[in-house]
Amino acid sequence: MLSASDHKQWVAWTSVLAAIVLTLVKIIVGFSTQSLGILAEAAHSGLDLMAAIVTLLAVRWSDRPADVEHPYGHGKIENLSALFETLLLLITCVWISMEAVRRLTVHAVEVEPTVWAFAVMILSIIVDISRSRALMKAAKKYNSQALEADALHFSTDIWSSAVVILGLTAVRLGQVWPEHAAWLGKADAVAALGVAVIVVMVSLRLGRRTLQGLLDTAPTGLADQIKPIVEGVEGVVDCHHIRVRTSGPHLFVDVHVLIDGTKTLNEAHALTERIEERIQQLAPNADVTVHPEPVNMA
């Protein structure tokens, strides 16, 4: 059975291979049909390939154990990889939008909606569904932001590919009904703009979550859940100054507790161990630090 690290890397590797295949096929069909929608998807898949490679490297490096220079581990590498993927997506949107506007206003290009054009987009949707599900399953299992970002990329491709198919269909209808060809022929470029809009929306969402991770934003509501759990441990008078932060797939929790000042050091240590266990029941695999403070119980 594969270890957690090996499984994450295997899922990332299969995504790299899938992105390579989709990028090459879309480039070939896009140039042969002159479809901006498919070429936009090729560019999107090309950046997905770069993102998949970055994800692969991120999940490999983020699992390295903590060392003297990185006492909290290397989990932030996953956050940085997600930020890099966000920038790649935004760059794609700028190129797609500029080329679509150029085709709509300056230089019209005749698109040939061949059976190969439809076939490659349907193939893309099938592969993207498979990869997004596998990545998201692994992301949830290992709490990996890098894998989740990659899953988001592939799931976005599903919708953008559907938009391109819609554009190609409209161009095909323009060939069937020539009297409407003038406006239906622009559908491919409009579809490309639709792709750009979808990618921008996903990029902003991904960028926001990435910045939250890099800025050590606490998971919403977790501190409020920790307080009553800790105060429910026998011997704890009060729990305060709760700090929660994430570093890639890793979670760190610091809490201060008031305990009876007459307890021996061994008793105080045993109590902090019970507190750590209770917190880890709520947040498995969390790195928990408990700071006991004495209080006069008289």
CORKA-V925156 format. One record per residue. N is the residue number from 1. RES is the residue in one small letter. PSI is psi in radians with two decimals (none if undefined). Layout:
BEGIN
n=N res=RES psi=PSI
n=N res=RES psi=PSI
END
This chain:
BEGIN
n=1 res=m psi=2.41
n=2 res=l psi=2.53
n=3 res=s psi=2.95
n=4 res=a psi=-0.77
n=5 res=s psi=-0.78
n=6 res=d psi=-0.67
n=7 res=h psi=-0.76
n=8 res=k psi=-0.73
n=9 res=q psi=-0.65
n=10 res=w psi=-0.75
n=11 res=v psi=-0.72
n=12 res=a psi=-0.68
n=13 res=w psi=-0.79
n=14 res=t psi=-0.55
n=15 res=s psi=-0.65
n=16 res=v psi=-0.81
n=17 res=l psi=-0.73
n=18 res=a psi=-0.72
n=19 res=a psi=-0.64
n=20 res=i psi=-0.85
n=21 res=v psi=-0.85
n=22 res=l psi=-0.69
n=23 res=t psi=-0.83
n=24 res=l psi=-0.79
n=25 res=v psi=-0.73
n=26 res=k psi=-0.65
n=27 res=i psi=-0.82
n=28 res=i psi=-0.88
n=29 res=v psi=-0.63
n=30 res=g psi=-0.78
n=31 res=f psi=-0.59
n=32 res=s psi=-0.49
n=33 res=t psi=-0.17
n=34 res=q psi=0.46
n=35 res=s psi=2.03
n=36 res=l psi=-0.61
n=37 res=g psi=-0.79
n=38 res=i psi=-0.68
n=39 res=l psi=-0.64
n=40 res=a psi=-0.70
n=41 res=e psi=-0.60
n=42 res=a psi=-0.76
n=43 res=a psi=-0.73
n=44 res=h psi=-0.80
n=45 res=s psi=-0.59
n=46 res=g psi=-0.74
n=47 res=l psi=-0.55
n=48 res=d psi=-0.62
n=49 res=l psi=-0.80
n=50 res=m psi=-0.74
n=51 res=a psi=-0.68
n=52 res=a psi=-0.67
n=53 res=i psi=-0.77
n=54 res=v psi=-0.71
n=55 res=t psi=-0.75
n=56 res=l psi=-0.83
n=57 res=l psi=-0.67
n=58 res=a psi=-0.80
n=59 res=v psi=-0.46
n=60 res=r psi=-0.81
n=61 res=w psi=-0.59
n=62 res=s psi=-0.38
n=63 res=d psi=0.01
n=64 res=r psi=2.48
n=65 res=p psi=2.79
n=66 res=a psi=2.60
n=67 res=d psi=-3.01
n=68 res=v psi=-0.72
n=69 res=e psi=-0.36
n=70 res=h psi=1.28
n=71 res=p psi=-0.36
n=72 res=y psi=0.23
n=73 res=g psi=-2.93
n=74 res=h psi=0.40
n=75 res=g psi=-0.47
n=76 res=k psi=-0.32
n=77 res=i psi=-0.62
n=78 res=e psi=-0.69
n=79 res=n psi=-0.71
n=80 res=l psi=-0.66
n=81 res=s psi=-0.67
n=82 res=a psi=-0.66
n=83 res=l psi=-0.72
n=84 res=f psi=-0.73
n=85 res=e psi=-0.65
n=86 res=t psi=-0.78
n=87 res=l psi=-0.69
n=88 res=l psi=-0.74
n=89 res=l psi=-0.72
n=90 res=l psi=-0.67
n=91 res=i psi=-0.72
n=92 res=t psi=-0.76
n=93 res=c psi=-0.70
n=94 res=v psi=-0.82
n=95 res=w psi=-0.81
n=96 res=i psi=-0.80
n=97 res=s psi=-0.77
n=98 res=m psi=-0.76
n=99 res=e psi=-0.65
n=100 res=a psi=-0.78
n=101 res=v psi=-0.68
n=102 res=r psi=-0.74
n=103 res=r psi=-0.54
n=104 res=l psi=-0.50
n=105 res=t psi=-0.46
n=106 res=v psi=-1.00
n=107 res=h psi=1.67
n=108 res=a psi=2.46
n=109 res=v psi=2.27
n=110 res=e psi=2.17
n=111 res=v psi=2.42
n=112 res=e psi=1.75
n=113 res=p psi=1.30
n=114 res=t psi=2.97
n=115 res=v psi=-0.52
n=116 res=w psi=-0.58
n=117 res=a psi=-0.80
n=118 res=f psi=-0.68
n=119 res=a psi=-0.75
n=120 res=v psi=-0.60
n=121 res=m psi=-0.63
n=122 res=i psi=-0.72
n=123 res=l psi=-0.73
n=124 res=s psi=-0.76
n=125 res=i psi=-0.74
n=126 res=i psi=-0.82
n=127 res=v psi=-0.74
n=128 res=d psi=-0.68
n=129 res=i psi=-0.79
n=130 res=s psi=-0.83
n=131 res=r psi=-0.71
n=132 res=s psi=-0.68
n=133 res=r psi=-0.78
n=134 res=a psi=-0.74
n=135 res=l psi=-0.77
n=136 res=m psi=-0.66
n=137 res=k psi=-0.78
n=138 res=a psi=-0.64
n=139 res=a psi=-0.77
n=140 res=k psi=-0.67
n=141 res=k psi=-0.69
n=142 res=y psi=0.14
n=143 res=n psi=0.86
n=144 res=s psi=1.98
n=145 res=q psi=-0.58
n=146 res=a psi=-0.80
n=147 res=l psi=-0.63
n=148 res=e psi=-0.70
n=149 res=a psi=-0.70
n=150 res=d psi=-0.68
n=151 res=a psi=-0.65
n=152 res=l psi=-0.67
n=153 res=h psi=-0.89
n=154 res=f psi=-0.64
n=155 res=s psi=-0.58
n=156 res=t psi=-0.67
n=157 res=d psi=-0.55
n=158 res=i psi=-0.86
n=159 res=w psi=-0.72
n=160 res=s psi=-0.62
n=161 res=s psi=-0.66
n=162 res=a psi=-0.65
n=163 res=v psi=-0.71
n=164 res=v psi=-0.74
n=165 res=i psi=-0.69
n=166 res=l psi=-0.75
n=167 res=g psi=-0.75
n=168 res=l psi=-0.65
n=169 res=t psi=-0.72
n=170 res=a psi=-0.70
n=171 res=v psi=-0.70
n=172 res=r psi=-0.70
n=173 res=l psi=-0.57
n=174 res=g psi=-0.52
n=175 res=q psi=-0.57
n=176 res=v psi=-0.70
n=177 res=w psi=1.49
n=178 res=p psi=-0.50
n=179 res=e psi=-0.33
n=180 res=h psi=0.13
n=181 res=a psi=-0.55
n=182 res=a psi=-0.82
n=183 res=w psi=-0.53
n=184 res=l psi=-0.53
n=185 res=g psi=-0.32
n=186 res=k psi=-0.08
n=187 res=a psi=-0.58
n=188 res=d psi=-0.79
n=189 res=a psi=-0.68
n=190 res=v psi=-0.70
n=191 res=a psi=-0.67
n=192 res=a psi=-0.70
n=193 res=l psi=-0.63
n=194 res=g psi=-0.70
n=195 res=v psi=-0.79
n=196 res=a psi=-0.74
n=197 res=v psi=-0.78
n=198 res=i psi=-0.79
n=199 res=v psi=-0.66
n=200 res=v psi=-0.78
n=201 res=m psi=-0.78
n=202 res=v psi=-0.68
n=203 res=s psi=-0.78
n=204 res=l psi=-0.71
n=205 res=r psi=-0.80
n=206 res=l psi=-0.72
n=207 res=g psi=-0.69
n=208 res=r psi=-0.80
n=209 res=r psi=-0.62
n=210 res=t psi=-0.79
n=211 res=l psi=-0.64
n=212 res=q psi=-0.71
n=213 res=g psi=-0.74
n=214 res=l psi=-0.50
n=215 res=l psi=0.19
n=216 res=d psi=0.65
n=217 res=t psi=2.26
n=218 res=a psi=2.45
n=219 res=p psi=2.28
n=220 res=t psi=2.18
n=221 res=g psi=-0.17
n=222 res=l psi=-0.72
n=223 res=a psi=-0.66
n=224 res=d psi=-0.50
n=225 res=q psi=-0.57
n=226 res=i psi=-0.73
n=227 res=k psi=-0.95
n=228 res=p psi=-0.52
n=229 res=i psi=-0.78
n=230 res=v psi=-0.75
n=231 res=e psi=-0.24
n=232 res=g psi=-0.15
n=233 res=v psi=2.25
n=234 res=e psi=2.23
n=235 res=g psi=-0.22
n=236 res=v psi=2.14
n=237 res=v psi=-0.69
n=238 res=d psi=2.60
n=239 res=c psi=2.23
n=240 res=h psi=3.12
n=241 res=h psi=0.95
n=242 res=i psi=2.20
n=243 res=r psi=2.26
n=244 res=v psi=2.32
n=245 res=r psi=2.70
n=246 res=t psi=2.67
n=247 res=s psi=1.62
n=248 res=g psi=-2.20
n=249 res=p psi=-0.04
n=250 res=h psi=2.50
n=251 res=l psi=2.32
n=252 res=f psi=2.31
n=253 res=v psi=2.22
n=254 res=d psi=2.29
n=255 res=v psi=2.60
n=256 res=h psi=2.38
n=257 res=v psi=2.54
n=258 res=l psi=2.26
n=259 res=i psi=2.89
n=260 res=d psi=2.13
n=261 res=g psi=-0.21
n=262 res=t psi=-0.07
n=263 res=k psi=2.58
n=264 res=t psi=2.93
n=265 res=l psi=-0.70
n=266 res=n psi=-0.73
n=267 res=e psi=-0.72
n=268 res=a psi=-0.71
n=269 res=h psi=-0.74
n=270 res=a psi=-0.66
n=271 res=l psi=-0.74
n=272 res=t psi=-0.57
n=273 res=e psi=-0.72
n=274 res=r psi=-0.63
n=275 res=i psi=-0.77
n=276 res=e psi=-0.74
n=277 res=e psi=-0.71
n=278 res=r psi=-0.71
n=279 res=i psi=-0.67
n=280 res=q psi=-0.32
n=281 res=q psi=-0.60
n=282 res=l psi=-0.73
n=283 res=a psi=1.49
n=284 res=p psi=2.48
n=285 res=n psi=0.17
n=286 res=a psi=2.51
n=287 res=d psi=1.88
n=288 res=v psi=2.32
n=289 res=t psi=2.17
n=290 res=v psi=2.22
n=291 res=h psi=1.83
n=292 res=p psi=2.43
n=293 res=e psi=2.30
n=294 res=p psi=2.57
n=295 res=v psi=2.51
n=296 res=n psi=2.05
n=297 res=m psi=-0.02
n=298 res=a psi=none
END
